[in-house]
Amino acid sequence: MTDSTTDPNAPQDETTHFGYQEVPVNEKHERVAEVFRSVATRYDIMNDVMSLGTHRLIKRFTIELSGLRQGHRVLDLAGGTGDLSMRFSPIVGKEGHVVLADINAAMLEVGRDRIVDRGLQSNITVAQSDAECLPFADNCFDCVCIAYGLRNVTRKEKALESILRVLKPGGRLLVLEFSKPQNRFISKAYDAFSELWPVAGKMIVGDSESYRYLVESIRVHPDQETLLAMLDDAGFVDTRFHNVLDGISAIHVGVKP
């Protein structure tokens, strides 16, 4: 799942990570966009391959932490092909609403088609949106979930501030993201396994470089404690994280005061 941004007013010499590379801030947006345009149609198949199917169980745990109920409004940010949106839909019911938001049009097109095919369009809206400057009113969502997308955002601090603004007081942020395994043997095994992702990407999607970027983006993403501090700095309270699969993934939770 993806989200990124571009800022025409950014200093021309300002750089950011694109995998292991340092690139101009205003260049990262298009590079990330091209990655996800390339993989959009087979993104979900590759998720199963890359996670050995465990992403489904991890997302189920994420939903359990959401606290969503009938009538709630939820923003599935960087929601890509709509996997989580379609799970949120029956939870919030016909009185609730889900917004599937992503900056990448190709991913959203796949998500929109899947939602229509499953007849869930009655309470799901699709919106092409920038995580750093969300086009929604203040205090309008009970929950914002961003799954496997925060690492693609150029200015994560700005995205967290934007998310805080659109959440209702007491509303909950969930950040599901790849993180840092706690056991060094698991960490080494995971690193070796992830090196196979570009090979699988070439075989299944016909694109190895996009999956090489995804591997690198995971490795430069902030670890659990660093991301927790970022949530604190953004103004969230009751912050915590749950390691999944020894920290291969982590779910960070924060509440708007």
Number of C-alpha atoms within 10 A of each C-alpha: 24 26 30 27 23 17 12 8 7 12 11 10 9 11 17 16 19 23 20 14 12 12 16 17 22 21 15 22 21 13 16 23 20 15 18 21 16 17 21 23 17 14 21 16 13 20 15 13 16 19 14 10 13 13 15 15 11 18 17 12 14 22 17 10 16 19 13 19 14 14 14 20 26 28 27 25 32 30 28 33 28 29 18 22 28 22 14 26 23 16 18 19 17 15 10 19 24 29 22 27 30 29 22 27 18 19 27 23 17 17 25 20 14 17 22 12 10 9 12 17 17 13 20 24 16 20 16 19 21 21 29 22 14 18 13 15 10 14 16 17 26 23 25 25 24 25 23 20 22 24 25 25 23 25 17 19 16 15 22 21 19 20 28 26 18 22 26 19 15 16 24 29 29 21 23 24 24 26 22 22 22 13 11 10 10 16 16 12 10 14 14 11 12 20 14 15 21 22 17 18 22 14 11 16 20 14 17 17 16 22 25 19 19 19 20 17 19 20 17 14 19 17 17 23 12 11 19 18 13 16 26 16 13 19 15 23 16 12 17 17 18 17 18 18 13 15 21 19 20 23 25 22 23 24 22 23 14
